[in-house]
Amino acid sequence: MNQYPVWKYLLIVAVLVIGIFFALPNLYGNNPAVQVKADRDAPIDEILEGRIVGGLQSLGVEALRVERNDRNLLLRFADENTQLKAQDYIAGELGRQYVVALNLAPATPPWLEGLGALPMYLGLDLRGGVHFLMEVDMDGAIRLAEQRYAADLRQMLREEKIRYAGIARRDNGGVLLGFRDEDTRQRAYDLIRRELSELDVSERDDGRQPEILVKLNERAVADVKRFALQQNITTLRNRVNELGVAEPVIQQQGSDRIVVQLPGVQDTAKAKEILGATATLEFRMADTEHSVQEALAGRVPATARLYRESDGSPILLKRSVMLSGEYITDASSGLDQQSGTPAVFITLDGKGASLFSKRTRDKIGRPMATVFIENKSETRLVDGLEVKKTITEETVINVATIRDQLGKRFQITGLDSTEEARDLALLLRAGALAAPVEIIEERTVGPSLGAENIEQGFRSVIIGFILVLVFMAVYYRVFGLVANLALTFNLVMIVAVLSMLQATLTLPGIAGIVLTTGMAVDANVLIFERIREEIRNGNTPQASIEAGYKKAFSTIADANITTLIAAVVLFGFGTGPIKGFAITLSIGIATSMFTAIMGTRAVINLFYGGRRVPKLQI
C-alpha cells in the first residue's frame, strides 16, 4: 500500500528538473543594451562592429559584451548612463540604413540561452519598458488625401466623358486640373461642385489653358487629420499585437502625437522599425514597349515611370496602377512551393479581387511588377532650424509573368530572406499608416508603480509565503514539511511555464500566483485533515493515507475545475491586466494539482510506503 511504480517517480523528477532549468534564467536579471538593426542590404559585419566598439572605447565607454548576427548587433553595458551615452554616439555615427534602439537584454548565460532557456518578460508596472513618443506628419496626411482626390477626379471625369489636359497635385497644396476650352472646364466645375462638396473649387487662367484649382476645405482638413491620428493608433495597435507584446500602452497625446509603451520587449530595434514603417504595395505592368536606356538618358515616356529593382537595376513600369495595397485584407509569409524561396501570400477583399481579376484577364503572358513603397519621416537641421521631410522609397521587389487571371488570393516572391517576408506580411496584415510618423522621443521607462512599491509588494509575498511555511510545519509536522516542499516547487513550476511561454508578468499576474499558492496549501490542508479523520476513526496509518488522498481528491478537483472555468471566462472577456491574472491563475491551477496531489503523495510514499508505521507525524 502507498507505493508508486518507478516510472511515476521518474516522471516527477523529470518535470521538476525541467522546471528548475527553465526557471533558472529569471535569477540573472537584465543588462542595459543598445541594439543596432540593419535595413535592406545594409551590412552588419566585423568591420561595423570594430568601428562601433573602437569609437566607444575612444569615448571611454566599454561594452560588457557584444553579440552579432547577420542583421543585428547588440551591445551590453553596465548601467543606463553608459547605455544612453553609447546610443547617442552610435545613432550619430550610423546613417538611415540602420535602426538604433535602446534595449533591456536578459543577462542569461550563453549556455542557458543555447539550450533555449529564456526568462519571462516583466510588464511596465514591474520592470518598466520602452517608451516611444511618435509625431504624425499631418502635412503628409493632407498630401496623401490630395493624391487620392486626384485619382478620384481622373476616374470621375473619365466616367462622365469630360476630356482634360492634365491633373496634378501642386507642391504648395491643392490639385490643378487643365482643360482645352471654357465649356469643358464649366462642365467639370459643375460636376466637382455637385459630387465633392468637401472641396473648395475655383476657376483660374494661366494664359495658356483654362484651369480649375481644387483644395480641401477647413472641415475636410480637420477630418483628414483626425482620421490620420485615429487610423495610425489603430494600425500601431495591430502591429504591436502582431509583435506579441502583452499589455502595451498606445494612446493619443495632443492633436498630432501618439504615446507607445512596450513592456517586456526584447527586440526593440525591430519594434522601432515596425512601428515607424509606412509601407504598402502597388502592382504595375512592366513597360516592354519603350527602351530603358532612353529612359536613363532622360527620355521617359509620358505613360511610364523609371524604377529601380532591389539589386539596383533600372526598369520601366506603366504609370497606371493595377492594384494598390488598400484592398489587401490578409497577408502571410511562407515558401514558394516550386522554388522554395521566401514568399508572401496575399488575400484581397471582394472589390479588390474583382478589380484585379478584370485587369489581369487581358494581360496573361505579360510581366507585372510588385512595387514596395515606404514613407519615412525624418528631421534635418537646415540653417539651424529643424525641418521635417518625408522620404518616399519605392523599390521593385518582384517582376513576374502573369500566368493566369489573378483573383482573391495570390503570392509574391523576390524577397531577400524569410525575415523580410515575415516583416512585409506583418505590415500588410496590420494595415498601412494613414500618414508617416516620426519617433521624436525614445527612452526606457522605470516601473510605473515605483521601485519602492514593487519592493514592498514582493516583500509582502515573501513574508506571506514564509508564514504559510511556518504554520504548515508547526501544525502538520512532517506532513507540513512535505506540503512546504510541494509549495516551493509549485512556485518554481509557475515561473518555469511562464518562461517557456515567454509570457509577460504584471502585478495582476502576481496576484494570480498568490491566489494559486493559497489554493495549493488548501488542497494539502484538505488531504491532511482527511487523514487525521481516518486515524481518529481507528484506521491504520497506511489505510489513513490511502483514504485521505482518495476521498479528498474529488473535493479538490471540483474546487480547481470551477476556478479554472472562471479563469477561462476572465481570459475570454477581459482585457490587459485581467488576461494576465487569468493566465497565471490557470497555470497555477495546473501546477498546484500536480505538486499538491501527485508530488506530496510521492514524498509521503517514500517515507511511509511499503512498511509498518506505528504512528504518523501529522
C-alpha positions as CSV (number, residue, x, y, z in Angstrom):
1,M,0.0,0.0,0.0
2,N,1.1,3.6,-0.7
3,Q,3.8,2.7,-3.2
4,Y,4.3,4.4,-6.6
5,P,5.8,2.5,-9.6
6,V,9.3,3.6,-10.6
7,W,8.0,5.4,-13.8
8,K,5.9,7.8,-11.7
9,Y,8.9,8.8,-9.6
10,L,11.0,9.3,-12.8
11,L,8.2,11.4,-14.3
12,I,8.0,13.7,-11.2
13,V,11.8,14.1,-11.1
14,A,11.9,14.9,-14.8
15,V,9.2,17.5,-14.5
16,L,11.0,19.1,-11.5
17,V,14.4,19.2,-13.3
18,I,12.9,20.7,-16.4
19,G,11.0,23.3,-14.2
20,I,14.2,24.3,-12.4
21,F,16.1,24.6,-15.7
22,F,13.6,26.9,-17.3
23,A,13.0,28.9,-14.1
24,L,16.8,29.5,-13.6
25,P,17.2,32.3,-16.2
26,N,15.0,34.6,-14.1
27,L,17.7,34.8,-11.4
28,Y,20.2,36.7,-13.6
29,G,18.3,40.0,-14.3
30,N,18.9,42.3,-17.3
31,N,21.7,44.4,-18.8
32,P,21.0,47.9,-20.3
33,A,21.8,47.5,-24.0
34,V,21.9,49.2,-27.4
35,Q,20.6,47.3,-30.4
36,V,21.6,48.0,-34.0
37,K,19.4,46.5,-36.7
38,A,20.2,46.6,-40.4
39,D,17.8,47.9,-43.0
40,R,17.7,46.4,-46.5
41,D,21.1,45.4,-47.9
42,A,23.0,47.2,-45.1
43,P,25.8,45.1,-43.7
44,I,26.4,44.1,-40.1
45,D,29.8,42.6,-40.1
46,E,33.1,42.6,-38.2
47,I,34.1,45.9,-39.8
48,L,31.0,47.7,-38.5
49,E,31.4,46.0,-35.1
50,G,35.0,47.1,-34.8
51,R,34.1,50.6,-35.9
52,I,31.4,51.0,-33.2
53,V,33.4,49.3,-30.5
54,G,36.6,51.3,-31.3
55,G,34.6,54.6,-31.4
56,L,33.0,53.8,-28.0
57,Q,36.4,53.0,-26.5
58,S,37.8,56.3,-27.7
59,L,35.0,58.0,-25.6
60,G,35.8,55.8,-22.6
61,V,32.7,53.7,-23.0
62,E,33.3,49.9,-22.6
63,A,30.7,47.3,-23.5
64,L,30.3,44.3,-21.2
65,R,29.5,42.0,-24.2
66,V,28.9,42.4,-27.9
67,E,26.7,39.9,-29.8
68,R,26.4,39.9,-33.6
69,N,24.5,38.1,-36.3
70,D,23.7,38.9,-39.9
71,R,21.1,41.6,-39.2
72,N,21.6,42.6,-35.5
73,L,24.3,43.9,-33.3
74,L,23.7,44.0,-29.5
75,L,26.0,45.8,-27.1
76,R,25.5,45.3,-23.3
77,F,26.5,47.9,-20.8
78,A,26.9,48.1,-17.0
79,D,24.4,50.9,-16.4
80,E,21.8,53.2,-18.1
81,N,24.0,56.3,-18.2
82,T,26.6,54.3,-20.2
83,Q,23.8,52.9,-22.4
84,L,22.4,56.4,-23.2
85,K,25.9,57.7,-24.0
86,A,26.6,54.8,-26.3
87,Q,23.2,55.2,-28.1
88,D,23.9,58.9,-28.8
89,Y,27.3,58.1,-30.3
90,I,26.1,55.1,-32.4
91,A,23.0,56.9,-33.7
92,G,25.2,59.9,-34.8
93,E,27.7,57.6,-36.4
94,L,25.4,55.4,-38.5
95,G,23.0,56.6,-41.3
96,R,19.4,55.9,-42.2
97,Q,20.2,52.3,-43.2
98,Y,20.4,51.3,-39.5
99,V,17.9,51.4,-36.7
100,V,19.5,52.2,-33.3
101,A,17.3,51.3,-30.3
102,L,17.5,51.0,-26.5
103,N,17.0,47.6,-25.0
104,L,17.0,45.7,-21.8
105,A,18.7,42.4,-22.7
106,P,18.5,39.4,-20.4
107,A,21.8,38.6,-18.6
108,T,21.2,34.9,-19.0
109,P,24.5,32.9,-19.5
110,P,25.1,31.9,-23.2
111,W,25.0,28.2,-22.3
112,L,21.4,28.5,-20.9
113,E,20.3,30.6,-24.0
114,G,21.9,28.0,-26.3
115,L,19.6,25.3,-24.7
116,G,16.5,27.5,-25.2
117,A,16.1,28.7,-21.6
118,L,15.0,32.4,-21.5
119,P,13.5,34.5,-18.7
120,M,9.9,35.6,-18.7
121,Y,9.1,39.2,-19.5
122,L,8.0,41.7,-16.9
123,G,5.4,44.3,-17.5
124,L,5.8,48.1,-17.4
125,D,4.4,48.1,-13.8
126,L,7.2,45.8,-12.6
127,R,10.2,46.2,-14.8
128,G,9.5,49.2,-17.0
129,G,10.0,49.0,-20.7
130,V,10.4,51.1,-23.8
131,H,8.6,54.4,-24.3
132,F,8.1,56.0,-27.8
133,L,6.6,59.4,-28.5
134,M,5.6,59.5,-32.1
135,E,4.5,62.5,-34.1
136,V,2.1,62.2,-37.0
137,D,3.1,64.1,-40.2
138,M,-0.2,65.9,-40.7
139,D,1.1,67.6,-43.9
140,G,1.8,64.2,-45.2
141,A,-1.7,63.1,-44.4
142,I,-3.1,66.0,-46.3
143,R,-0.8,65.3,-49.2
144,L,-1.9,61.7,-49.4
145,A,-5.5,62.8,-49.3
146,E,-5.0,65.2,-52.2
147,Q,-3.3,62.4,-54.2
148,R,-6.4,60.2,-53.6
149,Y,-8.7,63.0,-54.7
150,A,-6.5,63.5,-57.9
151,A,-7.1,59.8,-58.7
152,D,-10.8,60.1,-57.9
153,L,-11.1,63.2,-60.2
154,R,-9.5,61.3,-63.1
155,Q,-11.8,58.4,-62.7
156,M,-14.9,60.7,-62.3
157,L,-14.1,62.8,-65.4
158,R,-13.4,59.7,-67.5
159,E,-16.8,58.2,-66.5
160,E,-18.6,61.5,-67.5
161,K,-16.5,61.6,-70.7
162,I,-15.1,65.0,-69.8
163,R,-11.7,65.4,-71.5
164,Y,-9.0,67.1,-69.5
165,A,-5.5,68.2,-70.4
166,G,-3.9,67.2,-67.1
167,I,-4.4,66.6,-63.4
168,A,-1.6,67.0,-60.9
169,R,-1.1,67.9,-57.3
170,R,0.7,71.2,-56.6
171,D,3.7,71.2,-54.3
172,N,2.2,74.1,-52.3
173,G,-1.1,72.2,-51.9
174,G,-4.2,71.6,-54.0
175,V,-5.0,69.7,-57.2
176,L,-4.8,71.6,-60.5
177,L,-6.9,70.4,-63.5
178,G,-6.3,71.8,-67.0
179,F,-8.8,71.8,-69.9
180,R,-8.7,72.7,-73.6
181,D,-11.7,75.1,-73.6
182,E,-14.1,77.0,-71.4
183,D,-17.1,74.8,-72.0
184,T,-15.3,71.6,-70.9
185,R,-14.0,73.4,-67.8
186,Q,-17.5,74.6,-66.9
187,R,-18.9,71.0,-67.2
188,A,-16.1,69.7,-64.9
189,Y,-16.6,72.6,-62.5
190,D,-20.3,71.9,-62.1
191,L,-19.6,68.1,-61.7
192,I,-17.0,68.6,-59.0
193,R,-19.1,71.1,-57.0
194,R,-22.0,68.7,-57.2
195,E,-20.2,65.4,-56.4
196,L,-17.4,66.5,-54.0
197,S,-18.9,69.1,-51.6
198,E,-15.9,68.8,-49.2
199,L,-13.7,70.5,-51.8
200,D,-13.2,74.2,-52.4
201,V,-13.3,74.6,-56.2
202,S,-12.1,77.8,-58.0
203,E,-11.5,78.7,-61.7
204,R,-8.3,80.3,-62.8
205,D,-6.4,81.0,-66.1
206,D,-2.7,80.9,-66.6
207,G,-2.8,82.4,-70.1
208,R,-2.4,79.1,-71.8
209,Q,-5.4,77.0,-70.8
210,P,-8.5,77.2,-68.6
211,E,-7.8,75.6,-65.2
212,I,-9.6,74.5,-62.0
213,L,-7.9,74.5,-58.6
214,V,-9.3,72.1,-56.1
215,K,-8.4,72.3,-52.4
216,L,-9.7,70.7,-49.2
217,N,-11.9,73.0,-47.2
218,E,-11.3,73.6,-43.4
219,R,-13.7,70.9,-42.3
220,A,-12.2,68.3,-44.7
221,V,-8.7,69.2,-43.5
222,A,-9.8,68.7,-39.8
223,D,-11.4,65.3,-40.8
224,V,-8.3,64.2,-42.6
225,K,-6.1,65.0,-39.6
226,R,-8.5,63.3,-37.1
227,F,-8.8,60.2,-39.3
228,A,-5.0,60.1,-39.7
229,L,-4.4,60.1,-36.0
230,Q,-7.1,57.5,-35.2
231,Q,-6.1,55.3,-38.1
232,N,-2.5,55.4,-37.0
233,I,-3.4,54.5,-33.4
234,T,-5.4,51.5,-34.7
235,T,-2.6,50.4,-37.1
236,L,0.0,50.7,-34.4
237,R,-2.1,48.7,-32.0
238,N,-2.5,46.0,-34.7
239,R,1.3,46.0,-35.3
240,V,2.1,45.7,-31.6
241,N,-0.4,42.8,-31.3
242,E,1.4,41.1,-34.2
243,L,4.7,41.6,-32.4
244,G,3.2,39.7,-29.5
245,V,3.7,42.4,-26.8
246,A,1.4,41.9,-23.8
247,E,-0.4,44.8,-22.2
248,P,1.0,47.7,-24.3
249,V,0.0,51.3,-23.8
250,I,-1.0,53.1,-27.0
251,Q,-2.8,56.4,-26.6
252,Q,-3.2,59.8,-28.1
253,Q,-1.2,62.8,-26.8
254,G,-2.3,66.2,-28.0
255,S,-3.6,66.7,-31.5
256,D,-0.8,65.0,-33.5
257,R,1.2,62.7,-31.2
258,I,0.9,59.1,-30.0
259,V,2.5,57.5,-27.0
260,V,3.5,53.9,-27.3
261,Q,4.9,52.0,-24.3
262,L,6.0,48.4,-24.8
263,P,6.7,46.2,-21.7
264,G,8.9,43.2,-21.9
265,V,10.2,43.9,-25.4
266,Q,13.4,42.1,-26.2
267,D,13.9,43.2,-29.9
268,T,13.3,47.0,-29.5
269,A,15.0,47.7,-32.8
270,K,12.5,45.6,-34.7
271,A,9.7,47.2,-32.7
272,K,11.0,50.6,-33.6
273,E,11.3,49.6,-37.3
274,I,7.8,48.0,-37.5
275,L,6.1,50.9,-35.6
276,G,7.5,53.6,-37.8
277,A,7.2,51.9,-41.2
278,T,4.6,53.4,-43.5
279,A,4.6,50.6,-46.1
280,T,2.2,49.4,-48.8
281,L,2.3,47.7,-52.2
282,E,1.4,48.7,-55.7
283,F,1.1,46.3,-58.7
284,R,2.1,47.8,-62.1
285,M,2.6,46.4,-65.5
286,A,6.1,46.5,-66.9
287,D,6.6,48.7,-69.9
288,T,8.1,46.5,-72.6
289,E,7.4,48.9,-75.5
290,H,10.0,51.5,-74.7
291,S,13.7,51.4,-74.1
292,V,15.2,51.5,-70.6
293,Q,18.4,53.1,-72.0
294,E,16.4,56.0,-73.4
295,A,14.6,56.5,-70.1
296,L,18.0,56.6,-68.3
297,A,19.1,59.3,-70.8
298,G,16.2,61.4,-69.7
299,R,13.6,60.5,-72.3
300,V,11.0,58.8,-70.1
301,P,7.7,58.2,-71.9
302,A,4.6,60.0,-70.6
303,T,2.9,56.7,-69.9
304,A,5.7,55.2,-67.9
305,R,8.0,55.7,-64.9
306,L,11.5,54.7,-64.2
307,Y,12.1,52.4,-61.1
308,R,14.9,50.5,-59.5
309,E,14.8,46.9,-58.6
310,S,16.2,45.7,-55.2
311,D,19.6,45.0,-56.9
312,G,19.7,48.5,-58.3
313,S,19.0,47.6,-61.9
314,P,16.6,50.0,-63.8
315,I,13.1,49.0,-65.0
316,L,10.3,50.9,-66.8
317,L,6.8,50.4,-65.4
318,K,3.4,51.8,-66.5
319,R,2.1,54.9,-64.7
320,S,-1.3,53.4,-64.2
321,V,-1.6,51.2,-61.1
322,M,-3.2,47.8,-61.5
323,L,-3.9,47.4,-57.8
324,S,-2.9,49.2,-54.6
325,G,-2.4,47.9,-51.0
326,E,-5.7,49.3,-49.7
327,Y,-7.5,46.3,-51.0
328,I,-5.3,43.8,-49.0
329,T,-7.2,42.1,-46.1
330,D,-4.7,39.5,-45.1
331,A,-1.1,38.5,-45.7
332,S,1.1,35.6,-44.5
333,S,4.7,34.6,-45.2
334,G,5.9,31.2,-46.3
335,L,7.9,29.5,-49.0
336,D,7.1,29.2,-52.7
337,Q,6.3,25.5,-53.4
338,Q,8.1,25.5,-56.7
339,S,11.3,27.4,-56.0
340,G,11.5,27.2,-52.2
341,T,12.2,30.9,-51.9
342,P,10.5,33.3,-49.4
343,A,7.1,34.4,-50.4
344,V,4.2,36.5,-49.1
345,F,0.7,35.1,-49.7
346,I,-1.9,38.0,-50.1
347,T,-5.7,37.9,-49.8
348,L,-7.8,40.7,-51.3
349,D,-11.2,42.0,-50.3
350,G,-14.2,41.5,-52.7
351,K,-13.8,44.8,-54.5
352,G,-10.0,44.3,-54.9
353,A,-10.4,40.7,-56.2
354,S,-13.0,41.9,-58.8
355,L,-10.7,44.7,-60.0
356,F,-7.6,42.6,-60.1
357,S,-9.4,39.8,-62.0
358,K,-10.7,42.2,-64.7
359,R,-7.4,44.0,-65.1
360,T,-5.3,40.8,-65.4
361,R,-7.7,39.0,-67.7
362,D,-6.2,40.5,-70.9
363,K,-2.6,40.6,-69.7
364,I,-1.8,36.9,-69.4
365,G,1.8,36.3,-70.6
366,R,2.9,39.9,-69.8
367,P,5.3,40.9,-66.9
368,M,3.9,42.6,-63.8
369,A,5.9,44.2,-61.1
370,T,5.3,44.5,-57.4
371,V,6.4,47.9,-56.0
372,F,7.2,48.2,-52.3
373,I,6.5,51.8,-51.1
374,E,7.8,53.0,-47.8
375,N,7.5,56.6,-46.5
376,K,10.0,57.6,-43.8
377,S,9.7,60.9,-41.9
378,E,12.9,62.4,-40.6
379,T,14.1,65.8,-39.2
380,R,17.1,67.6,-40.5
381,L,18.8,70.8,-39.4
382,V,18.8,73.5,-42.1
383,D,20.4,76.8,-41.2
384,G,20.0,75.9,-37.5
385,L,16.2,75.1,-37.9
386,E,14.6,71.7,-37.7
387,V,12.9,70.9,-41.0
388,K,10.8,67.8,-41.3
389,K,11.0,65.9,-44.6
390,T,9.1,62.8,-45.8
391,I,11.3,60.5,-47.9
392,T,9.5,58.0,-50.1
393,E,11.4,54.9,-51.1
394,E,9.9,52.9,-54.0
395,T,11.6,49.6,-54.8
396,V,10.6,46.9,-57.3
397,I,10.8,43.7,-55.2
398,N,9.4,41.3,-57.8
399,V,8.7,41.1,-61.6
400,A,6.8,38.0,-62.7
401,T,4.9,36.9,-65.8
402,I,1.1,36.7,-65.3
403,R,0.4,33.0,-65.9
404,D,-3.4,33.1,-65.2
405,Q,-6.1,35.5,-64.4
406,L,-5.5,36.6,-60.8
407,G,-8.2,36.9,-58.2
408,K,-8.7,36.9,-54.4
409,R,-5.5,35.1,-53.4
410,F,-2.1,35.2,-54.9
411,Q,1.6,35.3,-53.9
412,I,4.6,37.5,-54.5
413,T,8.3,36.4,-54.4
414,G,11.6,38.0,-54.9
415,L,12.2,38.8,-51.2
416,D,15.7,38.6,-49.8
417,S,15.0,36.5,-46.7
418,T,12.3,34.8,-44.7
419,E,12.6,37.5,-42.0
420,E,11.9,40.2,-44.7
421,A,8.9,38.2,-45.9
422,R,7.5,38.0,-42.3
423,D,8.0,41.7,-41.7
424,L,6.3,42.6,-45.0
425,A,3.4,40.3,-44.2
426,L,3.1,41.8,-40.8
427,L,2.9,45.4,-42.2
428,L,0.4,44.4,-44.8
429,R,-1.8,42.4,-42.4
430,A,-1.8,45.2,-39.7
431,G,-2.6,47.9,-42.3
432,A,-0.8,50.9,-43.6
433,L,-0.4,54.0,-41.6
434,A,-2.7,56.8,-42.8
435,A,0.3,59.2,-42.6
436,P,4.0,58.9,-41.9
437,V,5.1,59.1,-38.2
438,E,8.4,60.1,-36.7
439,I,9.7,58.8,-33.4
440,I,10.7,62.1,-31.7
441,E,11.4,60.7,-28.3
442,E,12.7,57.2,-27.2
443,R,13.6,56.2,-23.7
444,T,13.5,53.3,-21.3
445,V,10.9,53.9,-18.6
446,G,11.1,52.7,-15.0
447,P,8.3,50.7,-13.4
448,S,5.1,52.7,-13.3
449,L,4.4,51.6,-9.7
450,G,7.7,52.8,-8.4
451,A,10.6,50.7,-7.3
452,E,9.7,51.1,-3.6
453,N,6.1,49.9,-4.2
454,I,7.3,46.9,-6.2
455,E,9.8,46.0,-3.5
456,Q,7.1,46.2,-0.8
457,G,4.8,44.0,-3.0
458,F,7.5,41.3,-3.4
459,R,8.3,41.6,0.3
460,S,4.7,41.0,1.3
461,V,4.5,38.0,-1.0
462,I,7.7,36.6,0.6
463,I,6.6,37.3,4.2
464,G,3.2,35.7,3.5
465,F,4.9,32.7,1.9
466,I,7.2,32.2,4.9
467,L,4.3,32.5,7.4
468,V,2.5,29.8,5.5
469,L,5.5,27.6,5.5
470,V,6.0,28.1,9.3
471,F,2.3,27.4,10.0
472,M,2.2,24.2,7.9
473,A,5.5,22.9,9.5
474,V,4.2,23.6,13.1
475,Y,0.7,22.4,12.6
476,Y,1.2,19.3,10.5
477,R,4.8,18.5,11.4
478,V,6.4,16.0,8.9
479,F,3.4,16.3,6.5
480,G,3.6,20.1,6.8
481,L,7.2,20.0,5.7
482,V,6.2,17.9,2.7
483,A,3.5,20.4,1.8
484,N,6.1,23.2,2.1
485,L,8.3,21.4,-0.3
486,A,5.5,21.0,-2.8
487,L,4.5,24.6,-2.4
488,T,8.1,25.8,-3.2
489,F,8.2,23.6,-6.3
490,N,4.8,24.9,-7.3
491,L,6.2,28.4,-7.5
492,V,9.2,27.2,-9.5
493,M,6.8,25.4,-11.9
494,I,4.7,28.5,-12.4
495,V,7.8,30.6,-13.2
496,A,9.1,27.9,-15.5
497,V,5.9,27.7,-17.5
498,L,5.7,31.5,-17.8
499,S,9.3,31.5,-19.1
500,M,8.6,28.7,-21.6
501,L,5.6,30.6,-22.9
502,Q,7.6,33.9,-22.9
503,A,4.6,35.5,-21.1
504,T,4.7,38.9,-19.6
505,L,4.3,39.0,-15.8
506,T,2.5,42.1,-14.3
507,L,1.2,42.9,-10.9
508,P,-2.2,41.3,-11.6
509,G,-0.3,38.2,-12.6
510,I,1.5,38.1,-9.3
511,A,-2.0,38.3,-7.7
512,G,-2.9,35.2,-9.6
513,I,0.2,33.4,-8.4
514,V,-0.5,34.3,-4.8
515,L,-4.1,33.0,-5.2
516,T,-2.9,29.7,-6.6
517,T,-0.4,29.4,-3.8
518,G,-3.2,29.6,-1.3
519,M,-5.2,27.1,-3.3
520,A,-2.3,24.7,-3.3
521,V,-2.0,24.9,0.5
522,D,-5.8,24.5,0.8
523,A,-5.5,21.2,-1.2
524,N,-2.9,19.9,1.2
525,V,-5.0,21.0,4.2
526,L,-8.0,19.1,2.9
527,I,-5.9,15.9,2.4
528,F,-4.2,16.1,5.8
529,E,-7.4,16.8,7.7
530,R,-9.0,13.8,6.0
531,I,-6.0,11.7,7.0
532,R,-6.4,12.8,10.6
533,E,-10.1,12.0,10.5
534,E,-9.4,8.5,9.3
535,I,-6.9,8.0,12.1
536,R,-9.5,9.2,14.7
537,N,-11.9,6.6,13.2
538,G,-9.4,3.8,14.1
539,N,-7.8,3.1,10.7
540,T,-4.2,2.1,10.4
541,P,-1.7,4.8,9.3
542,Q,-1.3,3.2,5.8
543,A,-5.0,3.0,5.3
544,S,-5.5,6.5,6.5
545,I,-3.0,7.9,4.0
546,E,-4.7,6.0,1.2
547,A,-8.2,7.1,2.2
548,G,-7.1,10.7,2.8
549,Y,-5.8,11.2,-0.7
550,K,-8.5,9.2,-2.3
551,K,-11.5,10.8,-0.6
552,A,-10.2,14.4,-0.7
553,F,-9.4,14.2,-4.4
554,S,-13.0,14.8,-5.7
555,T,-13.4,17.9,-3.5
556,I,-10.0,19.3,-4.6
557,A,-10.8,18.6,-8.3
558,D,-14.2,20.3,-8.1
559,A,-12.8,23.4,-6.5
560,N,-10.0,23.7,-9.1
561,I,-12.2,23.0,-12.1
562,T,-14.7,25.7,-11.1
563,T,-11.8,28.1,-10.5
564,L,-10.4,27.2,-13.9
565,I,-13.7,27.8,-15.6
566,A,-13.8,31.3,-14.0
567,A,-10.2,31.9,-15.3
568,V,-11.2,30.9,-18.8
569,V,-14.1,33.3,-18.8
570,L,-11.9,36.1,-17.5
571,F,-9.4,35.5,-20.2
572,G,-12.1,35.4,-22.9
573,F,-13.9,38.5,-21.9
574,G,-11.2,40.5,-20.1
575,T,-8.5,42.8,-21.5
576,G,-5.0,43.8,-20.4
577,P,-4.4,43.1,-16.7
578,I,-7.4,40.8,-16.4
579,K,-5.9,38.5,-19.1
580,G,-2.6,38.5,-17.2
581,F,-4.4,37.5,-14.0
582,A,-6.3,34.8,-15.8
583,I,-3.2,33.3,-17.4
584,T,-1.2,32.9,-14.2
585,L,-4.3,31.6,-12.4
586,S,-4.8,28.9,-15.0
587,I,-1.1,27.9,-15.0
588,G,-1.1,27.9,-11.2
589,I,-4.2,25.6,-11.0
590,A,-2.5,23.0,-13.3
591,T,0.9,23.1,-11.4
592,S,-0.7,23.0,-7.9
593,M,-2.8,20.0,-8.9
594,F,0.4,18.3,-9.9
595,T,2.6,19.3,-6.9
596,A,-0.1,19.3,-4.1
597,I,-1.5,15.9,-5.0
598,M,0.9,13.8,-7.1
599,G,4.1,15.5,-5.7
600,T,3.2,15.3,-2.0
601,R,1.9,11.7,-2.4
602,A,5.2,10.6,-4.0
603,V,7.2,12.0,-1.0
604,I,4.8,10.5,1.6
605,N,5.1,7.2,-0.2
606,L,8.9,7.3,0.0
607,F,8.7,8.0,3.8
608,Y,5.9,5.6,4.8
609,G,5.0,3.3,1.9
610,G,5.7,-0.4,2.0
611,R,6.5,-0.7,5.7
612,R,4.8,-0.9,9.2
613,V,4.3,2.6,10.6
614,P,3.1,2.8,14.2
615,K,2.3,6.5,14.1
616,L,2.0,9.3,11.6
617,Q,3.7,12.7,12.3
618,I,0.7,14.8,11.3
